[in-house]
């Protein structure tokens, strides 16, 4: 079952003839219109960009420091202990 896509905006772009030929051929291979192909490719690229912004990359040394902090956390500071106490007073939970 093919879903109908509601189109509400228009995008215009200038494209080199050889790039347009490539896009047309790729759209043809997928059985799509050029417009559908371009919209899908733009959506996929946008999703990939958004996903990449949610990934934290650490150097090897930073990964080791992170794991060390998880496995051997430092003792709570006085400020953290005070925050725990205040939380317990307000909510009765730890």
MMTF fields as JSON, N, C-alpha, C and O atoms, coordinates in Angstrom:
{
  "mmtfVersion": "1.0.0",
  "mmtfProducer": "UNKNOWN",
  "numBonds": 375,
  "numAtoms": 376,
  "numGroups": 94,
  "numChains": 1,
  "numModels": 1,
  "chainsPerModel": [1],
  "groupsPerChain": [94],
  "chainIdList": ["A"],
  "bondAtomList": [4, 2, 8, 6, 12, 10, 16, 14, 20, 18, 24, 22, 28, 26, 32, 30, 36, 34, 40, 38, 44, 42, 48, 46, 52, 50, 56, 54, 60, 58, 64, 62, 68, 66, 72, 70, 76, 74, 80, 78, 84, 82, 88, 86, 92, 90, 96, 94, 100, 98, 104, 102, 108, 106, 112, 110, 116, 114, 120, 118, 124, 122, 128, 126, 132, 130, 136, 134, 140, 138, 144, 142, 148, 146, 152, 150, 156, 154, 160, 158, 164, 162, 168, 166, 172, 170, 176, 174, 180, 178, 184, 182, 188, 186, 192, 190, 196, 194, 200, 198, 204, 202, 208, 206, 212, 210, 216, 214, 220, 218, 224, 222, 228, 226, 232, 230, 236, 234, 240, 238, 244, 242, 248, 246, 252, 250, 256, 254, 260, 258, 264, 262, 268, 266, 272, 270, 276, 274, 280, 278, 284, 282, 288, 286, 292, 290, 296, 294, 300, 298, 304, 302, 308, 306, 312, 310, 316, 314, 320, 318, 324, 322, 328, 326, 332, 330, 336, 334, 340, 338, 344, 342, 348, 346, 352, 350, 356, 354, 360, 358, 364, 362, 368, 366, 372, 370],
  "bondOrderList": [1, 1, 1, 1, 1, 1, 1, 1, 1, 1, 1, 1, 1, 1, 1, 1, 1, 1, 1, 1, 1, 1, 1, 1, 1, 1, 1, 1, 1, 1, 1, 1, 1, 1, 1, 1, 1, 1, 1, 1, 1, 1, 1, 1, 1, 1, 1, 1, 1, 1, 1, 1, 1, 1, 1, 1, 1, 1, 1, 1, 1, 1, 1, 1, 1, 1, 1, 1, 1, 1, 1, 1, 1, 1, 1, 1, 1, 1, 1, 1, 1, 1, 1, 1, 1, 1, 1, 1, 1, 1, 1, 1, 1],
  "groupList": [{"groupName": "UNK", "atomNameList": ["N", "CA", "C", "O"], "elementList": ["N", "C", "C", "O"], "formalChargeList": [0, 0, 0, 0], "bondAtomList": [1, 0, 2, 1, 3, 2], "bondOrderList": [1, 1, 2], "singleLetterCode": "X", "chemCompType": "L-PEPTIDE LINKING"}],
  "groupTypeList": [0, 0, 0, 0, 0, 0, 0, 0, 0, 0, 0, 0, 0, 0, 0, 0, 0, 0, 0, 0, 0, 0, 0, 0, 0, 0, 0, 0, 0, 0, 0, 0, 0, 0, 0, 0, 0, 0, 0, 0, 0, 0, 0, 0, 0, 0, 0, 0, 0, 0, 0, 0, 0, 0, 0, 0, 0, 0, 0, 0, 0, 0, 0, 0, 0, 0, 0, 0, 0, 0, 0, 0, 0, 0, 0, 0, 0, 0, 0, 0, 0, 0, 0, 0, 0, 0, 0, 0, 0, 0, 0, 0, 0, 0],
  "groupIdList": [1, 2, 3, 4, 5, 6, 7, 8, 9, 10, 11, 12, 13, 14, 15, 16, 17, 18, 19, 20, 21, 22, 23, 24, 25, 26, 27, 28, 29, 30, 31, 32, 33, 34, 35, 36, 37, 38, 39, 40, 41, 42, 43, 44, 45, 46, 47, 48, 49, 50, 51, 52, 53, 54, 55, 56, 57, 58, 59, 60, 61, 62, 63, 64, 65, 66, 67, 68, 69, 70, 71, 72, 73, 74, 75, 76, 77, 78, 79, 80, 81, 82, 83, 84, 85, 86, 87, 88, 89, 90, 91, 92, 93, 94],
  "secStructList": [7, 7, 7, 7, 7, 7, 7, 7, 7, 7, 7, 7, 7, 7, 7, 7, 2, 2, 2, 2, 2, 2, 2, 2, 2, 2, 2, 2, 2, 2, 6, 7, 7, 2, 2, 2, 2, 2, 2, 2, 2, 2, 2, 2, 2, 2, 2, 2, 2, 2, 2, 2, 6, 6, 7, 7, 7, 7, 7, 2, 2, 2, 2, 2, 2, 2, 2, 2, 2, 2, 2, 1, 7, 7, 7, 7, 7, 2, 2, 2, 2, 2, 2, 2, 2, 2, 2, 2, 2, 2, 2, 1, 7, 7],
  "xCoordList": [0.844, 0.0, 0.888, 1.733, 0.706, 1.521, 0.876, -0.315, 1.682, 1.187, 1.307, 2.338, 0.26, 0.261, 0.979, 0.675, 1.913, 2.667, 2.049, 1.864, 1.738, 1.18, 2.318, 3.202, 2.293, 3.326, 2.836, 1.767, 3.631, 3.205, 4.211, 3.904, 5.396, 6.418, 7.177, 7.173, 7.818, 8.564, 10.008, 10.273, 10.939, 12.366, 12.871, 12.555, 13.647, 14.27, 15.768, 16.308, 16.443, 17.902, 18.467, 17.864, 19.602, 20.327, 21.234, 21.862, 21.288, 22.046, 22.749, 22.187, 23.977, 24.749, 24.076, 23.53, 24.118, 23.458, 23.902, 23.076, 25.196, 25.657, 25.145, 24.904, 24.981, 24.417, 22.941, 22.448, 22.227, 20.811, 20.635, 19.717, 21.505, 21.425, 21.632, 20.936, 22.577, 22.839, 21.629, 21.227, 21.043, 19.867, 18.691, 17.98, 18.497, 17.4, 17.568, 16.605, 18.796, 19.055, 18.823, 18.221, 19.297, 19.107, 17.619, 17.149, 16.884, 15.435, 14.749, 13.862, 15.172, 14.619, 14.85, 13.946, 16.053, 16.405, 15.509, 15.119, 15.182, 14.324, 12.838, 11.992, 12.52, 11.113, 10.413, 9.215, 11.149, 10.591, 10.693, 11.438, 9.924, 10.1, 11.363, 11.824, 11.918, 13.094, 12.77, 13.58, 11.602, 11.202, 11.159, 11.708, 10.518, 10.447, 11.839, 12.144, 12.681, 14.04, 14.819, 15.482, 14.743, 15.484, 14.97, 15.765, 13.659, 13.092, 13.536, 13.922, 13.485, 13.895, 15.384, 15.78, 16.203, 17.644, 17.931, 18.789, 17.22, 17.41, 16.963, 17.635, 15.837, 15.347, 16.34, 16.633, 16.86, 17.838, 19.098, 19.633, 19.569, 20.765, 20.496, 21.356, 19.322, 18.969, 18.88, 19.385, 18.246, 18.157, 19.542, 19.813, 20.416, 21.773, 22.516, 23.206, 22.379, 23.029, 22.521, 23.311, 21.205, 20.629, 21.092, 21.398, 21.148, 21.596, 23.05, 23.418, 23.875, 25.294, 25.519, 26.524, 24.599, 24.775, 24.474, 24.827, 23.831, 23.507, 24.561, 24.45, 25.567, 26.612, 27.788, 28.267, 28.24, 29.397, 30.613, 30.64, 31.602, 32.824, 33.925, 34.163, 34.582, 35.658, 36.95, 36.943, 38.05, 39.351, 39.533, 38.79, 40.516, 40.78, 41.083, 40.598, 41.882, 42.231, 40.989, 40.831, 40.104, 38.873, 37.952, 37.265, 37.939, 37.143, 37.647, 36.859, 38.958, 39.537, 39.189, 38.844, 39.275, 38.931, 37.46, 37.116, 36.597, 35.161, 34.874, 34.15, 35.443, 35.232, 35.797, 35.178, 36.959, 37.562, 36.648, 36.479, 36.05, 35.138, 33.884, 33.343, 33.418, 32.253, 32.584, 31.813, 33.745, 34.122, 34.616, 34.422, 35.246, 35.805, 35.426, 36.28, 34.166, 33.735, 34.394, 34.683, 34.625, 35.201, 34.186, 32.987, 34.666, 33.773, 32.922, 33.378, 31.683, 30.822, 31.389, 31.904, 31.28, 31.756, 30.753, 29.62, 31.156, 30.22, 28.965, 27.861, 29.133, 27.975, 27.016, 25.8, 27.545, 26.693, 25.978, 24.793, 26.685, 26.052, 24.924, 23.877, 25.137, 24.104, 22.892, 21.746, 23.159, 22.065, 21.268, 20.04, 21.957, 21.265, 20.366, 19.217, 20.899, 20.134, 18.903, 17.812, 19.075, 17.947, 16.897, 15.699, 17.332, 16.425, 15.628, 14.42, 16.307, 15.639, 14.611, 13.509, 14.968, 14.038, 12.804, 11.69, 13.009, 11.889, 11.021, 9.794, 11.668, 10.935, 10.929, 10.178, 11.75, 11.789, 12.401, 12.224, 13.121, 13.777, 15.248, 15.678, 15.983, 17.417, 17.699, 18.85],
  "yCoordList": [-1.174, 0.0, 1.235, 1.393, 2.093, 3.29, 4.428, 4.699, 5.094, 6.207, 7.493, 7.762, 8.267, 9.558, 10.576, 10.696, 11.292, 12.286, 13.653, 14.054, 14.351, 15.688, 16.674, 16.795, 17.37, 18.339, 19.725, 20.159, 20.417, 21.728, 22.816, 23.994, 22.468, 23.464, 23.064, 21.905, 24.04, 23.799, 24.221, 25.237, 23.437, 23.759, 23.826, 22.971, 24.839, 24.945, 24.884, 25.398, 24.259, 24.165, 24.161, 23.619, 24.757, 24.692, 23.471, 23.201, 22.74, 21.488, 21.355, 21.674, 20.885, 20.69, 19.6, 18.64, 19.752, 18.76, 17.317, 16.405, 17.1, 15.725, 15.186, 13.986, 16.058, 15.63, 15.314, 14.333, 16.143, 15.883, 14.553, 13.794, 14.271, 12.992, 11.827, 10.815, 11.968, 10.931, 10.735, 9.602, 11.839, 11.776, 11.142, 10.298, 11.552, 10.966, 9.461, 8.708, 9.023, 7.592, 6.836, 5.762, 7.395, 6.748, 6.668, 5.645, 7.746, 7.747, 6.68, 5.966, 6.591, 5.601, 4.183, 3.348, 3.924, 2.603, 2.24, 1.083, 3.24, 2.988, 3.072, 2.836, 3.404, 3.498, 4.699, 4.646, 5.778, 6.987, 8.144, 8.107, 9.157, 10.397, 11.074, 10.77, 11.982, 12.727, 13.475, 13.499, 14.078, 14.826, 13.925, 14.285, 12.765, 11.835, 11.361, 11.246, 11.086, 10.633, 11.701, 11.402, 12.942, 14.037, 14.284, 14.484, 14.271, 14.488, 13.369, 13.642, 12.123, 10.995, 11.089, 10.845, 11.442, 11.56, 12.695, 12.561, 13.809, 14.938, 14.562, 14.903, 13.863, 13.423, 12.469, 12.594, 11.51, 10.559, 11.275, 10.96, 12.236, 12.999, 13.827, 13.928, 14.414, 15.213, 14.329, 14.698, 13.17, 12.242, 11.797, 11.734, 11.49, 11.054, 12.166, 11.91, 13.384, 14.531, 14.697, 14.918, 14.591, 14.746, 13.622, 13.872, 12.39, 11.26, 11.434, 11.12, 11.933, 12.108, 13.153, 13.098, 14.1, 15.097, 14.523, 15.13, 13.364, 12.721, 11.709, 11.122, 11.51, 10.546, 11.289, 12.283, 10.805, 11.386, 10.545, 9.334, 11.199, 10.496, 10.901, 12.083, 9.889, 10.134, 9.522, 8.474, 10.188, 9.604, 8.364, 8.148, 7.567, 6.354, 6.71, 6.049, 7.753, 8.171, 8.63, 8.307, 9.381, 9.83, 8.652, 8.658, 7.644, 6.448, 5.759, 5.316, 5.677, 5.049, 5.839, 5.253, 7.175, 8.007, 7.844, 7.787, 7.77, 7.616, 6.294, 6.26, 5.22, 3.896, 3.872, 3.312, 4.468, 4.511, 5.241, 4.807, 6.356, 7.117, 6.305, 6.411, 5.493, 4.641, 3.51, 3.205, 2.897, 1.752, 2.162, 1.441, 3.309, 3.789, 5.253, 6.132, 5.52, 6.921, 7.598, 6.954, 8.903, 9.628, 9.721, 9.539, 10.0, 10.204, 11.438, 12.389, 11.431, 12.596, 13.838, 13.767, 14.954, 16.221, 16.712, 16.231, 17.657, 18.216, 18.804, 18.668, 19.446, 20.017, 18.918, 19.083, 17.796, 16.693, 16.074, 15.749, 15.909, 15.367, 16.278, 15.799, 17.582, 18.545, 18.435, 18.517, 18.251, 18.105, 16.829, 16.837, 15.736, 14.488, 14.7, 14.259, 15.377, 15.632, 16.467, 16.174, 17.519, 18.386, 17.594, 17.758, 16.747, 15.901, 14.987, 14.821, 14.399, 13.509, 14.27, 13.775, 15.475, 16.298, 16.672, 16.672, 16.994, 17.435, 16.274, 16.374, 15.167, 14.083, 12.777, 11.863, 12.671, 11.442, 10.27, 9.124, 10.537, 9.446, 9.781, 10.924, 8.764, 8.98, 9.025, 9.199],
  "zCoordList": [0.0, 0.0, 0.0, 0.881, -0.961, -1.089, -0.312, -0.459, 0.521, 1.314, 0.513, -0.103, 0.53, -0.152, 0.733, 1.92, 0.163, 0.903, 0.632, -0.517, 1.711, 1.565, 1.367, 2.216, 0.255, -0.05, 0.333, -0.096, 1.149, 1.613, 1.312, 1.497, 0.857, 0.564, -0.686, -1.101, -1.264, -2.493, -2.268, -1.626, -2.799, -2.751, -4.185, -5.012, -4.458, -5.773, -5.601, -4.621, -6.543, -6.476, -7.885, -8.812, -8.029, -9.301, -9.231, -8.208, -10.34, -10.35, -11.695, -12.743, -11.644, -12.873, -13.718, -13.175, -15.04, -15.915, -15.656, -15.688, -15.401, -15.162, -13.828, -13.695, -12.852, -11.568, -11.735, -11.179, -12.502, -12.756, -13.477, -13.167, -14.429, -15.15, -14.183, -14.267, -13.278, -12.277, -11.372, -11.107, -10.894, -10.023, -10.772, -10.226, -12.012, -12.81, -12.944, -12.801, -13.22, -13.406, -12.096, -12.094, -10.99, -9.692, -9.344, -8.846, -9.607, -9.349, -10.2, -9.733, -11.435, -12.359, -11.831, -11.857, -11.358, -10.828, -9.654, -9.498, -8.82, -7.663, -7.998, -7.135, -9.236, -9.627, -9.015, -8.737, -8.805, -8.211, -9.192, -10.171, -8.89, -9.633, -9.113, -8.013, -9.895, -9.449, -8.161, -7.234, -8.103, -6.92, -5.685, -4.643, -5.787, -4.658, -4.251, -3.064, -5.25, -4.962, -4.207, -3.214, -4.671, -4.042, -2.621, -1.704, -2.436, -1.108, -0.16, 0.977, -0.613, 0.228, 0.568, 1.708, -0.418, -0.17, 0.808, 1.681, 0.665, 1.58, 2.985, 3.958, 3.103, 4.408, 5.068, 6.257, 4.287, 4.827, 5.299, 6.362, 4.515, 4.896, 6.143, 7.018, 6.232, 7.409, 8.649, 9.71, 8.526, 9.659, 10.112, 11.311, 9.162, 9.494, 10.225, 11.212, 9.75, 10.397, 11.821, 12.739, 12.014, 13.342, 14.267, 15.433, 13.764, 14.578, 14.99, 16.122, 14.079, 14.377, 15.466, 16.175, 15.607, 16.652, 18.028, 19.04, 18.082, 19.353, 19.793, 20.869, 18.974, 19.283, 19.91, 19.365, 21.041, 21.703, 21.334, 21.553, 20.778, 20.409, 21.384, 21.632, 21.923, 22.869, 22.351, 21.706, 22.642, 22.324, 23.193, 24.15, 22.852, 23.625, 25.083, 26.001, 25.289, 26.643, 27.405, 28.583, 26.741, 27.393, 27.713, 28.735, 26.841, 27.117, 28.385, 29.221, 28.512, 29.709, 30.962, 31.988, 30.888, 32.043, 32.416, 33.596, 31.405, 31.641, 32.354, 33.349, 31.839, 32.441, 33.851, 34.756, 34.049, 35.399, 36.368, 37.507, 35.925, 36.796, 37.114, 38.214, 36.161, 36.429, 37.4, 38.31, 37.186, 38.014, 39.397, 40.376, 39.463, 40.727, 40.918, 40.806, 41.202, 41.317, 42.519, 43.528, 42.394, 43.521, 44.662, 44.451, 45.847, 46.992, 46.744, 46.109, 47.241, 47.02, 47.718, 48.834, 47.04, 47.595, 48.645, 48.688, 49.485, 50.471, 49.804, 50.332, 48.663, 47.96, 47.514, 47.618, 47.019, 46.586, 47.78, 47.693, 48.894, 50.1, 50.578, 51.013, 50.497, 50.883, 49.948, 50.391, 48.659, 47.694, 47.966, 47.883, 48.289, 48.636, 49.856, 49.874, 50.868, 52.097, 51.789, 52.278, 50.973, 50.613, 49.833, 50.066, 48.921, 48.143, 49.076, 48.907, 50.055, 50.998, 51.817, 52.053, 52.253, 53.031, 52.231, 52.755, 50.949, 50.095, 49.627, 49.608, 49.248, 48.582, 49.349, 49.006, 50.382, 51.156, 50.435, 50.849, 49.358, 48.624, 48.455, 48.607, 48.142, 47.904, 46.442, 46.041]
}
